[in-house]
Amino acid sequence: MAEPVPTAFTPSSRPLLLGVAVFFGALAAVAGFMWSWFGTKVFFDMVAAGIAACF
């Protein structure tokens, strides 16, 4: 009898994977909106300030 092929993602991990994908998609959409609304100078200044606050 043939053994089933193991899959990388089980059905129980799909909601987690979908949630992570939605989160990063929303993050990319917000970054794109900020870039178009504020322009690159302000966008990069905000990113640099956030990185400086972390370190």
VOTIVO-942525 format. One record per residue: residue in one letter; x negated, y negated, z negated of N, C-alpha, C, O, CB in turn. Coordinates in steps of 0.02 Angstrom, whole numbers, plus 50000, padded with zeros to 5 digits. Glycine has a CB too. Example, Ala and Ser with C-alpha at 12.3 -4.5 7.8 and 13.67 -1.06 7.14 Angstrom:
<atoms>
a493405028449610493855022549610493405016549610492885016649577494355022449548
s493585011249646493165005349643493554999849606493304994349598492965003049714
</atoms>
This chain:
<atoms>
m499585005850000500005000050000499554993850000499044993649965500485000149939
a499744988850038499344982750044499454978249983500014977649958499514978950109
e498924975249961498974970549905499144963649931498914961749985498324970449864
p499554959849893499714953049916499094948549912498664949349869500284950049872
v499064943949959498514939249961498614933949908499144930749907498444936050032
p498124932849864498214927549813498234920649846497864919349893497654927949760
t498654916449820498714909649847498354904749800498284906149740499454907549856
a498134899249828497774894249788498254890649740498064888949684497424889149834
f498864889449763499344885749723499944890249709500254892849755499564879249758
t500094891049646500684894849627501284890149630501204884049627500604897949557
p501884892949635502474888549637502534884049576502814878549581503104892749643
s502284886149519502344881849460501864875949462501974871049425502204885949397
s501334876149504500874870449507501074865449560500774860049564500174872949520
r501554867049602501764862449655502044855849628501874850649655502264865649699
p502474855849577502714849449552502154844949526502174838849535503224850549496
l501664847949495501084844049471500704841149530500514835249529500624848349428
l500584845149581500234842849641500624837249675500334832349698500114848649689
l501274838049679501704832949710501684826549669501654821049698502424835549717
g501704827049603501674821149561501024817349567501014811249570501774823149489
v500474821049571499814817949580499784814449648499514808949653499254823149574
a500044817749700500044814749767500464808349769500264803449800500294819749818
v501044808449737501474802549734501134796949696501164791149717502154804249702
f500804798549641500454793449601499914790049642499874783849644500154796549538
f499484794049675498944791049713499194787549776498894782649799498424796349731
g499734789949804500044786449860500314779649840500234774649876500604790649890
a500644779349782500894773049756500324768249739500364762249751501334774149694
l499784771049711499204766949696498894763949759498704758149759498674771149658
a498854767949812498594765449875499054760149906498824755249935498484771249924
a499714761249899500194756349925500154749749888500184744449919500914759149920
v500074749949823500004743749783499354740249802499344734049808500014745349707
a498824744049810498184740949830498244737649898497994732149909497624746149830
g498574740949945498674738050011499104731750009498974726950044498994743150058
f499624731949967500054726049960499664720249930499704714549954500664727649916
m499274721649878498874716349847498374713449896498254707349898498514718949785
w498074717749936497584715549985497914710850036497644705550052497264721550021
s498504712750060498834708550110499124702150080499134696950113499404712450144
w499344702350017499654696549986499124691549962499194685549974500084698749927
f498624693849927498134689349896497524688149939497164683249927497924692049830
g497394692349986496784691650026496214695549996496234697649938496604684350033
t495694696450035495154700650013494744697649956494514701349913494694702150071
k494664691149954494254687949903494544689149833494204691349788494184680349916
v495184687649826495514688549761495554695949743495464697849685496214685349761
f495684700049793495734707249781495074710049753495074713549703495924710949845
f494524708349786493884710849763493684707849696493364711249655493344709349815
d493874701649682493744698649617494114702249562493854703349507493934691249617
m494744704249575495134707949526494834714849513494804717149456495864708549549
v494624718249566494314724849558493664724249519493534728249475494194728049628
a493264719249535492624718249500492744716649426492374719049383492224712749533
a493244712749412493404711149342493634717349304493454718249246493944705649338
g494024721549337494244727849306493674732549292493644735649239494744731249349
i493214733049339492624737349329492184734649273491934738349232492224738149395
a492094727949272491684724849220492004725949151491644726749102491604717349234
a492664725949148493004726949083492904734049058492894735248998493744725349089
c492834738749104492734745749084492024746949056491934751149013492854750449143
f491544743249082490854744349062490624738549020490054738448997490384745249122
</atoms>
